[in-house]
Amino acid sequence: MKTVTIEGQLRTEFGKKATRQIRSQEKVPAVIYGGAEEVNFAASQKAFKPLVYTPEFQIAEVNVNGKTYKCILKDLQFDKVTDTLIHIDLLELVDGKKVIANLPLKYTGNAIGVKEGGKLILKMKSVKVKTYPKYLKENIEVDITDLNINGNLRVEDIKADNIEIMNSPRIPIASIVMTRQLKQDEAAAAKDEKKK
């Protein structure tokens, strides 16, 4: 799994004035929670870019005051006007302690329904999971090979070992719909049948 290393400086001052000063230096205030202690730090906006601006699920290794924390991204705040990152929350990964994370879905295979002229509609890009840190992975693979026209894959169809999926099991994640051309062809075939 990809890991992003972030060098951070421990924050000693808090409040609006201190936070404004951090942001004026193009740094982002951040907090790590979920471990033995809460760690408030700041790091440059550039350091967070590979973690924030990607659809991939990644681990952050944050170095603060000589200590390294393994974390996952939990929450982001952007400025409403300038759209710059203004705060970030990270959750420390502690062995033996379950975490909740969003893992991307990776669809694999060529669906039967697409080969027959249907159109694949992907309804979900990620799912919310609960698991131990050692079972976290970049994505969860979903095989769509057996998906037929008008068929659906649902959350309950996702196979993931040692991972509890938190989304409602009946929600569709992918489906194959009939294209307009296919509907017209079927209607024409039905008319021909009637004429005989």
C-alpha positions in Angstrom: 0.0 0.0 0.0 1.2 3.5 -0.8 2.5 5.5 2.1 2.9 9.3 2.1 5.5 10.7 4.5 4.8 14.1 6.1 7.2 16.1 8.1 5.3 18.1 10.7 6.2 20.6 13.4 4.5 20.3 16.8 2.1 23.1 17.6 2.6 24.9 20.9 0.3 27.9 20.4 -3.4 27.6 19.7 -6.3 30.0 19.0 -7.2 32.1 15.9 -4.1 34.2 15.9 -1.7 31.3 16.1 -3.7 29.4 13.4 -3.8 32.4 11.1 0.0 32.7 11.5 0.5 29.0 10.5 -1.7 29.5 7.4 0.1 32.6 6.4 3.3 30.5 6.1 1.4 28.2 3.7 1.1 25.5 6.4 -1.9 23.5 7.4 -2.8 22.9 11.0 -3.6 19.3 11.7 -4.4 16.9 14.5 -3.7 13.2 15.0 -6.2 11.4 17.3 -7.1 7.8 18.1 -3.8 6.8 19.7 -2.4 7.2 23.2 -2.3 11.0 22.9 -3.7 13.7 20.6 -1.0 15.3 18.5 -1.5 18.9 17.2 1.0 19.8 14.5 1.4 21.8 11.3 2.9 20.9 7.9 3.3 22.5 4.5 0.3 22.4 2.1 2.6 20.7 -0.4 3.3 17.8 2.0 -0.4 17.0 2.2 -1.1 17.2 -1.5 -0.3 13.6 -2.4 -2.6 12.4 0.5 -5.5 14.8 -0.2 -5.7 15.1 -4.0 -6.0 11.4 -4.9 -8.8 8.9 -5.2 -6.5 6.3 -3.8 -6.5 5.0 -0.2 -3.1 5.7 1.4 -1.4 5.6 4.8 0.3 8.7 6.1 3.5 8.4 8.1 3.7 11.7 10.0 7.0 12.6 11.7 6.6 15.0 14.6 9.2 15.7 17.2 11.2 12.6 16.4 8.2 10.3 16.6 6.5 8.6 13.7 2.7 8.1 13.6 1.0 5.8 11.1 -2.4 7.4 10.2 -5.2 7.5 7.7 -7.1 10.6 6.5 -10.2 11.2 8.5 -11.5 14.7 7.7 -10.6 17.8 5.7 -11.7 21.4 5.8 -11.3 23.8 2.8 -11.7 27.6 2.8 -15.1 28.4 1.3 -13.8 31.2 -0.8 -10.2 30.2 -1.9 -10.7 26.4 -1.7 -7.4 26.0 0.0 -6.9 23.3 2.6 -7.3 24.9 6.0 -7.4 21.9 8.4 -6.8 18.2 8.4 -7.8 15.4 10.8 -5.8 12.2 10.9 -6.6 8.9 12.7 -3.7 7.1 14.2 -3.6 3.4 13.3 -3.2 1.3 16.5 -2.6 -2.5 16.2 -5.5 -4.4 17.7 -7.9 -1.4 17.5 -10.5 -1.3 14.7 -10.7 1.7 12.5 -13.4 3.0 10.1 -12.2 4.0 6.7 -13.5 4.5 3.1 -11.9 2.0 0.7 -12.2 2.5 -3.1 -13.8 -0.2 -5.2 -11.9 -1.6 -8.1 -14.1 -3.2 -10.7 -12.5 -6.1 -12.6 -13.5 -8.3 -15.5 -15.6 -7.8 -18.6 -19.3 -8.1 -17.9 -21.4 -10.5 -20.0 -24.2 -7.8 -20.3 -21.7 -5.3 -21.8 -20.7 -7.8 -24.4 -24.4 -8.2 -25.2 -24.8 -4.5 -25.8 -25.7 -3.2 -22.4 -24.1 -0.3 -20.6 -22.2 -0.6 -17.3 -23.2 2.0 -14.7 -21.0 2.3 -11.6 -23.0 3.6 -8.7 -20.4 3.5 -6.0 -16.7 4.3 -6.0 -16.0 3.4 -2.4 -17.4 1.7 0.7 -17.2 2.5 4.4 -15.4 -0.3 6.2 -14.5 -1.3 9.8 -11.4 -3.4 10.3 -8.0 -3.8 12.0 -5.2 -1.6 10.5 -3.3 -4.8 9.3 -6.2 -5.6 6.9 -6.5 -2.2 5.3 -5.7 -2.2 1.6 -5.6 0.1 -1.4 -8.9 -1.1 -2.7 -11.5 -3.8 -2.7 -11.8 -5.7 -6.0 -15.2 -6.5 -7.3 -15.6 -8.9 -10.2 -18.3 -7.9 -12.7 -17.8 -10.7 -15.2 -21.1 -12.5 -14.4 -23.2 -9.3 -14.5 -26.0 -9.6 -17.1 -28.3 -6.9 -18.7 -30.6 -5.5 -16.1 -28.5 -7.1 -13.5 -27.2 -5.5 -10.3 -24.3 -6.0 -8.0 -25.1 -4.9 -4.4 -23.0 -4.1 -1.3 -23.8 -7.6 0.0 -22.0 -9.1 -3.1 -18.7 -7.6 -2.2 -16.2 -10.2 -0.9 -13.6 -8.9 1.5 -11.9 -11.0 4.1 -11.5 -9.6 7.6 -13.4 -6.4 6.6 -16.8 -5.4 7.8 -18.7 -3.3 5.3 -20.8 -0.6 7.0 -22.9 0.4 4.0 -26.5 -0.9 3.7 -26.2 -4.4 2.1 -29.0 -3.8 -0.4 -27.5 -0.7 -2.1 -26.6 -1.3 -5.7 -22.9 -0.7 -6.5 -22.9 -1.5 -10.2 -25.6 -2.4 -12.8 -26.0 -3.0 -16.5 -28.8 -1.2 -18.3 -30.2 -1.7 -21.7 -29.0 0.8 -24.2 -31.5 2.6 -26.5 -30.2 0.7 -29.5 -30.7 -2.6 -27.8 -34.3 -1.7 -26.8 -35.1 -0.6 -30.4 -33.6 -3.9 -31.8 -35.8 -5.9 -29.3 -38.9 -3.9 -30.2 -38.2 -4.5 -33.9 -37.7 -8.2 -33.4 -41.0 -8.4 -31.4 -42.9 -6.7 -34.3 -41.4 -9.2 -36.8 -42.6 -12.0 -34.6 -46.2 -10.7 -34.6 -46.2 -10.4 -38.4 -45.5 -14.1 -38.8 
